[in-house]
Amino acid sequence: MSTAPLILASSSRHRRALLTRLGLEFACDAPDIDETPRTGEPPAALAERLAVAKAGTVAARHPGAVVIGSDQVAALGEQALGKPGDPARAREQLAACSGREVLFHTAVCLSLPDGQTDRHRDVTRVVFRALSAAEIERYVDIEQPLDSAGAFRCEGLGISLFERIENHDPTALIGLPLIWLSAALRRAGLAVP
């Protein structure tokens, strides 16, 4: 088994809580990278580029560590929906998603001590039910989903906004696909039950 330290390249409390579920000791180090989309960059490519950049940035600061970088981009058609940041933008995003399908691209890059990487992208399809302005207002007031891509949290009250969710790994929608990550960490020699 590997004795390399495990580092989550993130300041996200959601990713930290997910990784804790695996019962591994790990540290967190925020990568502080520019997350601005490039002109014409599709949402899936943006998620993958940012996951790789986060893992690479933190791996450079911690030689010999196993580093997990992850990013999620919500896409309404080809338009990336970022974190709303304020209640007005959250209401605007949810109104745009009402009655529509949104794809969530969650990318992960595992940077290994030998410089190799293991990468994965999970796509979750979320179908929103038709939402009234009053429902959106009430949801944003209660949940305050200002730091979540797409302006909702499926692990909370946000689950009530949907008709259905289609995916292979339910943790991917929260921000870190643990089914794939568990297998990748085992391949890297870490003891994951």
N, C-alpha and C positions, 0 to 999 in steps of 0.2 A: 504494500500500500504506500501511496505517496505521502511524504511529510511536508510537501510544499504548502505554504500558507495559501488560503483561499481569500480572495478579495472581490467584493462586489463593487464595480465601478459605477456607483450611483449614490445619489442623496435621497432617492425616493423611499419614503416610508412604506409604500405598498410593496415594492420589490424586496425591501429588507424583511418585511413580514412574511412574504412568500418563501424566501430562501431559508428563513428560520424554520419553516415546516420540515425541511430535510434533516434537521438535527445535526448540522455541521457547524463547527466553529468557523467564523469568518469575520473579516473587518470590512469596513466601507471606506471608500475614497472617492469623493466627487471628482469627475473628470474635468469639469469646467471647460467644455468645448463649445464652439459656435454651432448652434443647431439650425441656422438659417438654411432653408431649402435653396438649392441651386435652381437657376432659371430652367423651367421645363422638366425638373426632376420629378419622376413619378413617386407617389407616396411609398410604394414598396421599396424602391431603390433608396429613398431617403432614410427609411427605418434601418435598412441594412448598412448603409454608409455610416450612420450615427452609432450603431451598435459596435461596428468594427473600430471606429475612431475612439469611442469611450474605452473599449478594452485595450487598445493600443496605447493610449495616453497613460492610463493607469499602470499597465504592464511596464512601460518605460521607467516609471518611478519605483517599481517593485520587482526588480529582476529576480527570477527564481520562483515567482508566485504563479498560481493559477488565478486568472482574472476573468470575471464575468462582466461583459458589457451588454446592455440591452436597451432597445428603444422601441417605442410604439407610435405608429402614425395612423390616425383614423382618416378614412377617405370616403367622401361623399362624391361618387363619380370619380373624376380625376383630381378633385380639389381636396387638398390636405386640410384637415381640421385640427388645429393646434389646441393647446390648453387655453381655455377662454380667458383666464386671468381676472375677469371681473363679472359681476352678475349680469350686466347688460349683454355682454358677449356670450355668456352661457345661455341666456334666453334666446338669443339670435341663432346660435348653433342648434339648439334643440328644436326651434321652430323650423329650421331648414331640414332637419332630419325627420320631422314628423311624417309618418306614413311611408317612409322610404327605407332603403337598404343602405347600410354603412359597413364598409370593410375595415377591419382593424388588422394592420400588418404589425406583428410583434417579431422583431428580429433579435437574435442572441448571437454573440460571438464569445467563445471561450478561448482565451489566450493562454497557451501552455508555456511552461518554463523553457522548453527548447525552441521557442519562437514560432511553433506551429499554431494554427488556429482551427477550431471546429465551429462551424456556423450553421444556423438554422433560421427559418422564417415560418411563422405560423400565421394563417389567415383565419380570422373569425368573422363570420357574416352575422350582422345584427339587423333584424327587421324591426323598426320602430312602429308602434301603433300610431294612429292619428291622435295627436295631442292638442288639447285646447290651450289657449293662452293662459287661462287660469291654472290648469294643471302644470304647465311649464313654470309659471311664477311660483306656485306652491312648492314644486320640487326644488327649484333653485334656492328658495328661501330656507327650506329644511336641510337639504344636503350640502349646499355650498360647494358644488363640484368644480371649483375654479382651477384646480391643478390637475384635472383629468382630461385626457384627449377625448373630444366628443361631448364634453360637459355632463358626464354621468359616471356613476360608480355602480357597476352591476352587483358588487358584493354588499351593497346597501339598498336603499329605497329605489335606486335606478332600475332595478330589475322590473319594477312595475311599468316602465316605459315601453316595454317590448312586446311584440307578438311572438318572436322566437329568436333563439341564438343557435347558430350552427358552427361547430368547431370540433377539433380533434382533442383539444386540451383546454379544459375550462379555466385553468390558471393563466393561460395566454392573454385572455381578455383583461385580466387584472394587471398584467405587465411583465410576466416572466413564466414562460411555458415549462413547468416543472417536470412533466413527463419526459420531454426531450432532454432537459438539463440533467435530470437524474442519470439518464443513460450516458450522456456526454461526460459527466463527472466520474462515473464508473470506468469509462474508457480511459480517462485520465489517471486512474489509479486511486481515486478517493473512495473511501468506504461509505457508500450510500446504500442503505438497506434495500 
